[in-house]
Amino acid sequence: MRDVLDELLGIAPGSRLDTLRALRPDVRAAGQGSEAAIFEAPSGLTAAERHAVARQVALWNDCAALAEHHAAKAGDSPRLPALLAHAEMLTLRPHEANPGKLAPLTAAGLAPTDIVMLSQLIAFVNYQTRMLHGLKLLEGGV
């Protein structure tokens, strides 16, 4: 089973990295399952909003390939400033997170399930950037 990380890094079937990743097929499967649940499942967040947030989180993590992956599907919305502010806090200053920080999201019209989806998206994209950076290091033999 191939996943987005394989595609973004150009990991060829049978390569050293592919062989390494094949040792943990559950990680690939879970990643693909999360990708589908976050970006394809019905949600109060539009697909354009989800991809815009994902793109920005990838940029904050200096992960150009992942940002590019989301750029074509990213779009603007009146709620985007609130979504991005939440994403910035969770990505760059997670120690500031508290229940009071959810008020701008509620004011922007997000239901509790949408706030959970947004937070899961942010966490997942942060995870993906770390995986991509780690796999790049392994690819270089470090």
Summary of the structure (lengths in Angstrom):
residues: 142
radius of gyration: 15.9
end to end distance: 25.3
largest distance: 49.9
contacts: 409
relative contact order: 0.16
helix: 73%
strand: 0%
